[in-house]
């Protein structure tokens, strides 16, 4: 699981957030309840990893736009994020290959405002990796010996990075194996996640695998996906789907890729017979084409329904993008209600390989989701956002036992009681 739990204090509309996440998480709530603010927690973590804590705060155009406006001057904004993403780092030492399996990563930060806005002070910025240590043979799966467990802890104070290692007796890792050794001072360092710090024989920072590429998809077929893309960009599917045609072209370059794509697309869209991507001769623009089983002629993207394109983009993001966590904002937008059950089925299937978070206020999404996967976000009497599992509320359990449906309770605002 990419993210096991999140604790947040005084982050935007949240005064106190303490929640655990599952493989599939359907976050429901009314307009202005705080769904986007919850997604912003992940944007903030991604900005920290890709830049720095200081720069991530500045991206908000001031600390005051990140911190809850009702918080007292001495109350910090803080985050604690626990990841169970397993990562393996190899280290050569004394003619041996040491395998370090990171099985839990905990990132913490705490920031308080200064007397004069928009200044702020970083009180804590730390990263803790819980590890198991092995001696490996000729292959990664060949474990010759299990040494024990331990922790590698990086903490940032001022311009100094402190590194600490705690291990069981007999683990052949010591302070000299870590870079920077024990502590390091360098003027450009202003956070742990965004510092690019390398340790254990200069291995890349493993936090990037967890926090660095969290996509927050918000597809817009009409204004972006249907347009001709003239700027060639490689890599991942854009969050608004603008490079969907180019991504599809890359997938369909192999027969297996195209076969898998069409099998997945035709599950919710059985009328689709074929997909193709053409490139303009003059402007070199990429454009998606689709052929229905009712016709031998391909239709260009501008004649394809927005819901159809949205479903194709969802298939690509769910099954062909490799990030361990993906967030979708209102993925049902433009999709006919009868298709939403298939969309939920795909998300449930894809969540076996990646963690998925969905924000929505559509009762049809609730109708087809499993009760355990539904999270409700709402505002309390003071205006603070709160997240709970409605299926665990005694009142809701009573309603459900008496034949009422979760989506009806949501529409009638009984879930928030």
C-alpha positions as CSV (number, residue, x, y, z in Angstrom):
1,X,0.0,0.0,0.0
2,X,1.4,3.4,-1.0
3,X,-0.1,5.4,1.8
4,X,-1.3,3.6,5.0
5,X,-2.3,6.5,7.1
6,X,-2.4,10.3,7.2
7,X,-2.4,12.7,10.2
8,X,-2.9,16.4,9.5
9,X,-3.3,19.3,11.9
10,X,-4.4,22.8,10.7
11,X,-4.1,22.0,7.0
12,X,-6.5,24.1,5.0
13,X,-10.0,23.2,6.2
14,X,-8.8,20.4,8.4
15,X,-8.3,21.1,12.1
16,X,-7.5,17.5,13.0
17,X,-7.4,14.6,10.5
18,X,-6.4,11.1,11.5
19,X,-7.4,8.4,9.0
20,X,-6.3,5.1,7.5
21,X,-6.6,4.4,3.8
22,X,-7.4,1.2,2.0
23,X,-6.6,-0.1,-1.5
24,X,-9.7,1.7,-2.9
25,X,-11.0,4.8,-1.3
26,X,-14.2,6.5,-2.5
27,X,-14.3,10.0,-0.9
28,X,-17.8,11.5,-1.0
29,X,-19.1,14.8,0.2
30,X,-21.1,17.9,-0.7
31,X,-19.7,20.9,-2.5
32,X,-17.2,22.9,-0.4
33,X,-16.9,20.0,2.1
34,X,-13.1,19.7,1.7
35,X,-12.6,17.1,-1.0
36,X,-10.2,19.2,-2.9
37,X,-8.4,20.2,0.3
38,X,-7.8,16.5,1.0
39,X,-6.4,16.0,-2.5
40,X,-4.2,19.1,-1.8
41,X,-2.4,17.1,0.9
42,X,-1.0,14.8,-1.8
43,X,-0.2,17.7,-4.1
44,X,1.7,19.3,-1.2
45,X,3.7,16.0,-0.5
46,X,4.5,15.7,-4.2
47,X,5.7,19.4,-4.3
48,X,7.9,18.8,-1.3
49,X,9.5,15.7,-2.9
50,X,10.0,17.3,-6.3
51,X,11.2,20.6,-4.9
52,X,11.5,21.2,-1.2
53,X,9.3,21.9,1.8
54,X,10.2,25.6,1.6
55,X,9.3,25.8,-2.1
56,X,6.2,23.8,-1.6
57,X,4.9,26.3,0.9
58,X,5.8,29.2,-1.4
59,X,3.9,27.5,-4.2
60,X,0.8,28.3,-2.2
61,X,1.5,32.0,-2.5
62,X,2.0,32.3,1.2
63,X,1.9,30.1,4.3
64,X,-1.5,31.6,5.3
65,X,-3.1,29.9,2.2
66,X,-1.9,26.5,3.4
67,X,-2.8,26.8,7.1
68,X,-6.2,26.7,8.6
69,X,-7.4,30.3,9.0
70,X,-8.9,29.6,12.5
71,X,-5.7,28.1,14.0
72,X,-4.0,30.1,16.7
73,X,-0.7,31.7,16.1
74,X,1.2,29.1,18.2
75,X,-0.7,26.1,16.6
76,X,1.5,24.4,14.0
77,X,0.5,23.0,10.7
78,X,1.7,19.4,10.7
79,X,1.6,16.3,8.6
80,X,2.5,12.6,9.4
81,X,2.3,10.2,6.4
82,X,2.9,6.5,6.7
83,X,3.7,4.5,3.6
84,X,3.9,0.7,3.4
85,X,5.5,0.7,0.0
86,X,8.2,-1.9,-0.1
87,X,11.5,-0.9,-1.7
88,X,14.7,-2.8,-2.0
89,X,18.2,-1.2,-2.0
90,X,21.3,-3.1,-2.7
91,X,24.7,-2.3,-1.1
92,X,28.1,-3.9,-1.7
93,X,30.2,-4.3,1.4
94,X,33.2,-6.5,2.2
95,X,32.6,-8.7,-0.9
96,X,29.0,-9.2,0.1
97,X,25.7,-7.9,-1.3
98,X,23.6,-6.5,1.4
99,X,19.9,-6.2,0.7
100,X,18.0,-3.5,2.6
101,X,14.2,-3.8,2.3
102,X,12.4,-0.7,3.4
103,X,8.9,-1.9,4.5
104,X,7.6,1.3,6.1
105,X,8.4,5.0,5.5
106,X,7.2,7.8,7.9
107,X,7.4,11.4,6.8
108,X,6.7,14.2,9.3
109,X,6.7,18.0,9.0
110,X,5.6,20.8,11.3
111,X,5.5,24.5,10.5
112,X,4.5,27.5,12.6
113,X,3.8,31.1,11.4
114,X,6.1,33.9,12.5
115,X,4.6,37.0,14.1
116,X,4.5,38.7,10.8
117,X,2.8,37.0,7.9
118,X,3.6,35.4,5.5
119,X,6.7,34.2,7.3
120,X,7.0,30.7,8.7
121,X,9.3,28.5,10.7
122,X,10.0,24.8,10.0
123,X,10.1,23.0,13.3
124,X,10.3,19.4,12.1
125,X,11.2,17.8,8.8
126,X,12.0,14.1,9.2
127,X,12.0,10.8,7.3
128,X,12.1,7.4,9.0
129,X,12.7,4.2,7.0
130,X,12.0,0.9,8.8
131,X,14.1,-1.8,7.2
132,X,15.1,-5.4,7.2
133,X,18.7,-6.4,6.3
134,X,19.8,-9.5,4.4
135,X,22.9,-11.0,2.8
136,X,22.0,-11.8,-0.8
137,X,23.4,-14.5,-3.1
138,X,23.8,-14.2,-6.9
139,X,20.2,-13.0,-7.4
140,X,17.9,-10.6,-5.5
141,X,15.6,-13.5,-4.4
142,X,18.5,-15.6,-3.1
143,X,18.6,-14.7,0.6
144,X,21.7,-16.3,2.2
145,X,21.2,-14.8,5.6
146,X,18.8,-12.6,7.5
147,X,20.7,-10.1,9.7
148,X,17.8,-8.4,11.5
149,X,15.9,-5.1,11.4
150,X,16.5,-1.5,12.0
151,X,15.7,2.1,11.1
152,X,17.4,4.8,9.0
153,X,16.4,8.3,10.2
154,X,17.0,11.5,8.4
155,X,16.1,14.8,10.1
156,X,16.5,18.4,8.9
157,X,17.1,21.3,11.2
158,X,18.2,24.7,9.8
159,X,20.8,23.9,7.1
160,X,21.9,20.7,8.7
161,X,20.8,17.2,7.9
162,X,21.3,14.6,10.7
163,X,21.4,10.9,9.8
164,X,21.0,8.2,12.4
165,X,20.9,4.4,12.0
166,X,19.5,2.0,14.6
167,X,19.9,-1.8,13.9
168,X,19.8,-5.1,15.7
169,X,23.1,-6.6,16.8
170,X,24.9,-8.3,14.0
171,X,23.6,-6.1,11.1
172,X,26.8,-5.2,9.1
173,X,25.7,-1.5,8.5
174,X,27.3,1.3,10.4
175,X,27.4,5.1,10.2
176,X,30.2,5.1,7.8
177,X,28.1,3.4,5.1
178,X,25.6,6.3,5.0
179,X,26.0,9.5,3.0
180,X,26.0,12.1,4.4
181,X,28.0,10.6,7.4
182,X,26.1,11.3,10.6
183,X,25.4,15.0,9.8
184,X,25.8,17.2,6.8
185,X,25.6,21.0,6.3
186,X,25.0,22.4,2.8
187,X,23.4,25.8,2.0
188,X,20.9,24.5,-0.6
189,X,19.3,21.9,1.7
190,X,16.0,23.1,3.0
191,X,14.0,19.9,3.4
192,X,14.4,16.1,3.6
193,X,12.1,15.0,0.8
194,X,13.2,17.6,-1.7
195,X,16.9,17.6,-0.9
196,X,18.0,14.8,-3.2
197,X,20.0,13.3,-0.3
198,X,21.5,10.0,-1.1
199,X,22.5,7.3,1.4
200,X,23.7,3.7,1.5
201,X,26.4,3.8,-1.2
202,X,24.8,6.8,-3.0
203,X,21.5,5.0,-3.7
204,X,18.7,7.4,-4.8
205,X,16.4,8.6,-2.1
206,X,13.7,5.9,-1.8
207,X,11.1,8.5,-0.8
208,X,10.8,9.5,-4.4
209,X,9.2,6.1,-5.2
210,X,6.4,7.0,-2.7
211,X,5.8,10.7,-2.9
212,X,7.5,11.9,-6.1
213,X,4.9,10.9,-8.8
214,X,1.4,11.1,-7.3
215,X,-0.9,11.8,-10.2
216,X,-4.1,13.7,-9.4
217,X,-6.2,13.2,-12.5
218,X,-9.0,15.6,-13.5
219,X,-9.8,14.7,-17.1
220,X,-11.5,17.2,-19.3
221,X,-12.3,15.7,-22.7
222,X,-13.9,18.7,-24.3
223,X,-11.3,21.4,-23.6
224,X,-8.1,19.3,-23.7
225,X,-8.2,15.7,-24.8
226,X,-10.2,16.3,-28.1
227,X,-7.7,19.0,-29.2
228,X,-4.8,18.2,-31.5
229,X,-1.6,17.9,-29.5
230,X,1.3,19.6,-31.3
231,X,3.8,19.6,-28.4
232,X,5.5,16.3,-28.1
233,X,6.1,15.2,-24.5
234,X,7.2,11.8,-23.5
235,X,6.6,10.1,-20.2
236,X,3.4,9.9,-18.1
237,X,-0.2,10.6,-18.9
238,X,-0.9,14.3,-18.1
239,X,-3.3,14.9,-15.2
240,X,-5.9,16.5,-17.5
241,X,-5.4,13.8,-20.2
242,X,-4.2,16.2,-22.9
243,X,-1.6,13.8,-24.1
244,X,-3.9,10.8,-24.2
245,X,-3.5,10.3,-28.0
246,X,0.3,10.2,-27.7
247,X,0.1,7.8,-24.7
248,X,-2.2,5.5,-26.6
249,X,0.1,5.5,-29.6
250,X,2.9,4.3,-27.3
251,X,0.8,1.6,-25.8
252,X,-0.4,0.3,-29.2
253,X,3.1,0.1,-30.7
254,X,3.1,-3.5,-29.5
255,X,0.5,-6.1,-30.3
256,X,0.2,-7.2,-26.7
257,X,-0.3,-3.6,-25.6
258,X,-3.0,-3.0,-28.1
259,X,-4.7,-6.3,-27.4
260,X,-4.7,-5.5,-23.6
261,X,-6.0,-2.0,-24.2
262,X,-8.9,-3.1,-26.4
263,X,-9.9,-5.8,-24.0
264,X,-10.0,-3.4,-21.2
265,X,-11.8,-0.6,-23.2
266,X,-14.5,-2.9,-24.6
267,X,-15.5,-4.1,-21.1
268,X,-17.3,-0.8,-20.3
269,X,-17.6,0.2,-24.0
270,X,-18.6,-2.9,-25.9
271,X,-19.4,-0.9,-29.1
272,X,-15.7,0.0,-29.6
273,X,-14.2,-2.0,-32.4
274,X,-10.8,-0.4,-32.8
275,X,-8.6,2.6,-31.8
276,X,-5.9,4.4,-33.7
277,X,-3.8,7.5,-33.4
278,X,-2.9,9.6,-36.5
279,X,-0.2,12.2,-36.8
280,X,-0.7,15.2,-39.0
281,X,1.6,15.5,-41.9
282,X,2.1,19.3,-41.5
283,X,1.7,20.1,-37.9
284,X,2.8,16.7,-36.6
285,X,-0.2,16.8,-34.2
286,X,-1.5,13.6,-32.6
287,X,-5.2,12.8,-32.7
288,X,-7.2,9.9,-31.4
289,X,-9.6,8.0,-33.7
290,X,-12.2,5.4,-32.8
291,X,-14.1,2.9,-34.9
292,X,-17.4,1.5,-33.7
293,X,-18.6,-2.0,-34.5
294,X,-21.5,-0.4,-36.4
295,X,-19.3,1.2,-39.0
296,X,-16.1,0.7,-41.0
297,X,-15.1,4.3,-40.7
298,X,-12.9,5.8,-38.0
299,X,-14.3,8.8,-36.1
300,X,-12.0,11.6,-35.1
301,X,-11.8,12.7,-31.4
302,X,-14.0,15.8,-32.0
303,X,-16.9,13.4,-33.0
304,X,-16.4,11.0,-30.1
305,X,-18.5,11.6,-26.9
306,X,-16.7,13.1,-24.0
307,X,-17.8,10.2,-21.8
308,X,-16.2,7.6,-24.1
309,X,-12.9,9.5,-24.1
310,X,-13.1,9.8,-20.3
311,X,-13.5,6.1,-20.0
312,X,-10.5,5.4,-22.3
313,X,-8.4,7.8,-20.2
314,X,-9.4,6.1,-17.0
315,X,-8.4,2.7,-18.5
316,X,-4.9,4.1,-19.4
317,X,-4.5,5.7,-15.9
318,X,-5.7,2.6,-14.0
319,X,-3.8,-0.1,-16.0
320,X,-0.9,1.3,-17.9
321,X,0.5,4.0,-15.6
322,X,2.8,2.5,-13.0
323,X,2.6,4.9,-10.1
324,X,1.8,3.1,-6.8
325,X,-1.0,5.7,-6.0
326,X,-3.4,7.5,-8.2
327,X,-6.1,10.1,-7.3
328,X,-9.1,10.8,-9.5
329,X,-11.3,13.9,-9.1
330,X,-14.9,13.2,-10.2
331,X,-14.0,10.5,-12.7
332,X,-17.6,9.8,-13.5
333,X,-17.9,13.2,-15.2
334,X,-19.7,12.9,-18.5
335,X,-20.3,9.1,-18.0
336,X,-23.8,7.7,-18.3
337,X,-25.1,6.3,-15.0
338,X,-25.3,2.7,-16.4
339,X,-21.5,2.8,-17.1
340,X,-20.5,3.8,-13.5
341,X,-20.9,0.2,-12.2
342,X,-18.3,-0.8,-14.8
343,X,-16.0,2.1,-13.8
344,X,-16.2,1.0,-10.1
345,X,-15.5,-2.6,-11.1
346,X,-12.3,-1.5,-13.0
347,X,-11.2,0.6,-10.1
348,X,-11.7,-2.3,-7.7
349,X,-9.7,-4.6,-10.0
350,X,-6.9,-2.1,-10.6
351,X,-6.6,-1.4,-6.8
352,X,-5.1,-4.9,-6.4
353,X,-1.9,-3.4,-8.0
354,X,-2.1,0.3,-7.1
355,X,-3.8,2.4,-4.4
356,X,-6.7,4.5,-5.7
357,X,-8.4,7.5,-4.2
358,X,-11.6,8.9,-5.8
359,X,-13.3,12.2,-4.9
360,X,-17.0,12.5,-6.0
361,X,-20.4,13.7,-5.0
362,X,-22.3,11.5,-7.3
363,X,-24.7,9.0,-5.5
364,X,-24.3,6.5,-8.4
365,X,-20.6,6.1,-7.4
366,X,-21.8,5.2,-3.8
367,X,-24.4,2.8,-5.2
368,X,-21.9,0.5,-6.8
369,X,-19.0,0.9,-4.3
370,X,-18.5,-1.5,-1.4
371,X,-19.5,0.1,1.9
372,X,-16.0,-0.4,3.4
373,X,-14.5,1.7,0.6
374,X,-16.7,4.7,1.2
375,X,-15.3,7.7,3.1
376,X,-17.5,10.7,4.0
377,X,-16.1,14.2,4.2
378,X,-18.3,16.9,5.8
379,X,-18.0,20.2,7.8
380,X,-18.7,20.3,11.5
381,X,-20.5,23.1,13.3
382,X,-17.3,25.2,13.4
383,X,-16.6,24.7,9.7
384,X,-13.8,22.3,10.0
385,X,-13.6,19.3,7.6
386,X,-13.8,15.8,9.0
387,X,-13.5,12.4,7.3
388,X,-15.2,9.2,8.6
389,X,-16.4,5.8,7.4
390,X,-20.2,6.1,7.4
391,X,-20.5,2.3,7.4
392,X,-19.0,2.2,10.9
393,X,-21.6,4.6,12.4
394,X,-24.3,2.9,14.5
395,X,-27.1,5.1,13.1
396,X,-26.1,4.3,9.6
397,X,-25.9,0.6,10.4
398,X,-29.5,0.8,11.7
399,X,-30.7,2.5,8.6
400,X,-29.0,-0.1,6.4
401,X,-30.5,-3.0,8.4
402,X,-33.9,-1.4,7.8
403,X,-33.5,-1.5,4.0
404,X,-32.3,2.0,3.3
405,X,-29.5,2.3,0.8
406,X,-26.2,4.2,1.4
407,X,-26.7,6.4,-1.7
408,X,-30.2,7.5,-0.4
409,X,-28.8,8.3,3.0
410,X,-26.2,10.4,1.3
411,X,-28.7,12.3,-0.9
412,X,-30.9,13.0,2.1
413,X,-27.9,14.1,4.2
414,X,-28.5,11.4,6.9
415,X,-24.8,10.2,6.6
416,X,-23.7,13.5,8.2
417,X,-25.9,13.2,11.2
